[in-house]
Structure formats: structure tokens, C-alpha cells
């Protein structure tokens, strides 16, 4: 991957709807080779997909929370059961298997404290094998960048 590929990725990262004309103008390369480079980046899996960043607040999800979860036993079958359940919850927008003292970190987006409480008490803590839950409420997002490219 050379400097032109990195420039293409940066342009698409900032605007996945950028046209071939716009991209080729910005990198000083004609449309055909620009398109070829984008196709190669996609074929190599460097560009995985094109997405839209949604403002969760616009949908009324103004109460984000980060939740650390510990399982009773760190066994493959317990991880599988937990992950299967988490995948079914629309409130969970991110889930990470972690190292350290906690097994998982999830980020949820809910409308208010009542929905947060309902999620915790009726969905999360009743999953078989969950031994502890620790939540943190963010005050504001300082930075949000979906991938590091430089």
C-alpha cells in the first residue's frame, strides 16, 4: 500500500459517498486507475465496507453506557452462550471480549435511565453465567474515529 492508497482510504473514511471523480481530483490521478486502486483495496480486505455514521441522539438514544461484565467461569461454552445472547439485544452497539479482570466490555445506547435499568435488570444480569456487572456513564465523547490509518 503506497501513499496514494492511503490518501484514497482517508478520503473514503471521511466521506464514503465520495465519487470517483472527487477522489481522482484530490489525488491527481485519472478515474480508471483510481477505480482500480479502490477495487484492489476492497479485494485485499483493507476496505471492508461502506457505512453511515448514525447520530444515536437523533433516534432518542441519549443515554449511552459502558458496562464491564465478568462471567462465573472463563470457558469457551460460557463465552459462546453469553455472546449469542448479547447479539440479540438491540441496546448493545458494541461488545468486546477483554483481557484483565473483566471478561467483556459492552457499549449500549438507550433512551433514559429507566431503559438502562430495564436492560440491566431484565436482560443483562439474568444471562446465565454472568457473575458481575459494572457500569460507567460517559459525560461526553472527546474523540470518535472508527479506524486508525496513519
C-alpha positions as CSV (number, residue, x, y, z in Angstrom):
1,X,0.0,0.0,0.0
2,X,1.5,3.3,-1.1
3,X,0.8,7.0,-0.3
4,X,-2.0,7.2,-3.0
5,X,-3.8,4.2,-1.5
6,X,-3.6,5.9,1.9
7,X,-4.9,9.1,0.5
8,X,-7.8,7.2,-1.1
9,X,-8.6,5.5,2.2
10,X,-8.5,8.8,4.1
11,X,-10.9,10.4,1.6
12,X,-13.3,7.4,1.8
13,X,-13.0,7.3,5.6
14,X,-14.2,10.9,5.8
15,X,-16.9,10.5,3.1
16,X,-17.8,7.0,1.9
17,X,-20.0,8.6,-0.7
18,X,-17.1,10.5,-2.4
19,X,-17.4,10.0,-6.2
20,X,-14.6,8.6,-8.3
21,X,-14.2,12.0,-9.9
22,X,-13.8,13.7,-6.5
23,X,-11.3,11.1,-5.3
24,X,-9.3,11.2,-8.5
25,X,-9.2,15.0,-8.5
26,X,-7.9,15.0,-4.9
27,X,-5.1,12.5,-5.5
28,X,-4.2,13.8,-9.0
29,X,-4.9,10.5,-10.8
30,X,-7.4,9.8,-13.5
31,X,-10.6,7.9,-12.8
32,X,-9.7,4.5,-14.2
33,X,-6.5,3.9,-12.1
34,X,-8.3,5.4,-9.1
35,X,-11.1,2.9,-9.5
36,X,-8.6,0.1,-10.0
37,X,-6.9,1.0,-6.7
38,X,-10.2,1.1,-4.8
39,X,-11.1,-2.3,-6.2
40,X,-7.8,-3.7,-5.1
41,X,-8.2,-2.2,-1.6
42,X,-11.6,-3.9,-1.4
43,X,-10.3,-7.2,-2.8
44,X,-7.5,-7.3,-0.2
45,X,-10.0,-6.6,2.6
46,X,-8.4,-3.3,3.5
47,X,-11.7,-1.6,2.7
48,X,-14.2,-3.9,4.3
49,X,-17.4,-2.0,3.7
50,X,-19.0,1.4,3.3
51,X,-21.1,2.6,6.2
52,X,-23.0,5.6,7.6
53,X,-22.3,7.0,11.0
54,X,-25.6,7.5,12.7
55,X,-26.3,10.1,15.4
56,X,-27.9,8.0,18.1
57,X,-29.2,11.1,19.8
58,X,-31.4,11.8,16.7
59,X,-33.2,8.5,17.4
60,X,-33.7,9.4,21.1
61,X,-30.8,7.2,22.4
62,X,-29.4,10.0,24.6
63,X,-28.2,7.7,27.4
64,X,-25.1,5.8,26.5
65,X,-23.3,3.5,29.0
66,X,-20.3,1.3,29.1
67,X,-20.6,-1.9,31.0
68,X,-17.9,-4.4,32.2
69,X,-19.1,-7.9,32.6
70,X,-17.5,-10.8,34.4
71,X,-18.6,-14.4,33.9
72,X,-18.5,-17.1,36.6
73,X,-16.2,-19.3,34.6
74,X,-14.0,-18.4,31.6
75,X,-14.8,-21.4,29.5
76,X,-15.5,-21.5,25.8
77,X,-19.1,-22.7,26.1
78,X,-19.8,-19.8,28.6
79,X,-18.4,-17.3,26.2
80,X,-20.4,-18.7,23.3
81,X,-23.7,-18.6,25.4
82,X,-23.0,-15.0,26.5
83,X,-22.1,-13.8,23.1
84,X,-25.2,-15.4,21.5
85,X,-27.4,-13.6,24.0
86,X,-25.7,-10.2,23.6
87,X,-26.0,-10.4,19.8
88,X,-29.8,-10.5,20.3
89,X,-30.0,-7.2,22.3
90,X,-30.6,-4.1,20.1
91,X,-29.4,-1.9,23.0
92,X,-25.9,-3.3,22.6
93,X,-24.0,-1.4,19.9
94,X,-20.5,-2.7,20.7
95,X,-19.2,-5.8,22.5
96,X,-15.5,-6.6,23.2
97,X,-14.0,-9.7,24.7
98,X,-11.3,-8.4,27.1
99,X,-8.2,-9.4,28.9
100,X,-7.7,-8.4,32.5
101,X,-10.1,-8.6,35.4
102,X,-13.3,-8.3,33.4
103,X,-14.4,-10.6,30.6
104,X,-16.4,-8.2,28.4
105,X,-16.9,-4.6,27.7
106,X,-20.2,-3.5,26.0
107,X,-21.4,-0.1,25.0
108,X,-25.2,0.3,25.0
109,X,-27.4,3.1,23.7
110,X,-30.7,3.6,25.5
111,X,-33.2,6.5,25.8
112,X,-33.1,7.1,29.5
113,X,-32.2,5.8,32.9
114,X,-35.4,3.7,33.1
115,X,-34.5,1.9,29.9
116,X,-30.9,1.5,31.3
117,X,-32.3,-0.1,34.5
118,X,-34.6,-2.3,32.5
119,X,-31.7,-3.5,30.3
120,X,-29.5,-4.3,33.4
121,X,-32.2,-6.0,35.5
122,X,-34.3,-7.8,32.9
123,X,-31.7,-8.7,30.2
124,X,-28.1,-8.5,31.2
125,X,-27.9,-9.7,34.8
126,X,-30.3,-12.6,34.1
127,X,-27.9,-14.2,31.5
128,X,-26.8,-17.5,32.8
129,X,-23.1,-17.3,33.9
130,X,-22.9,-13.5,34.5
131,X,-21.3,-13.0,37.9
132,X,-20.8,-9.2,38.0
133,X,-21.7,-6.1,36.1
134,X,-20.0,-2.7,36.5
135,X,-21.3,0.3,34.5
136,X,-19.9,3.7,33.7
137,X,-21.9,6.6,32.2
138,X,-19.9,8.8,29.8
139,X,-20.3,12.5,30.1
140,X,-19.2,13.5,26.6
141,X,-17.4,12.0,23.7
142,X,-14.0,13.6,23.2
143,X,-12.9,11.7,20.1
144,X,-14.5,9.2,17.8
145,X,-12.5,7.8,14.9
146,X,-13.6,4.4,13.5
147,X,-10.1,3.3,12.3
148,X,-6.5,4.3,12.6
149,X,-4.9,4.6,9.2
150,X,-1.7,6.6,10.0
